[in-house]
Amino acid sequence: MSLPVKDWNERFERSQAKPRHWRIVVGVILIALKIGQFPANGEHGLLQSPNLAERSGAYFGDALLFAFAAWLIYSGFKPAKAKIPGD
């Protein structure tokens, strides 16, 4: 019993041509939600805290969130990788 031969070059080319749209959508939603949160905080938000440690933590968390969202968007446009089995 033999397994059907697959054209790995065709599979590779198809995977390269498909962007990952879900990553782009999730990244844009994360950024939109975070930007929408800024006006909602007002004067009583964490960013307005007199405690330096709280403000620093909030800025660091925001920077991580924006970096993750940017990576999601970038990787959504980047071609997918195909898994080509070894011999």
Order of alpha helices (4+ residues) and beta strands (2+ residues): alpha-alpha-alpha
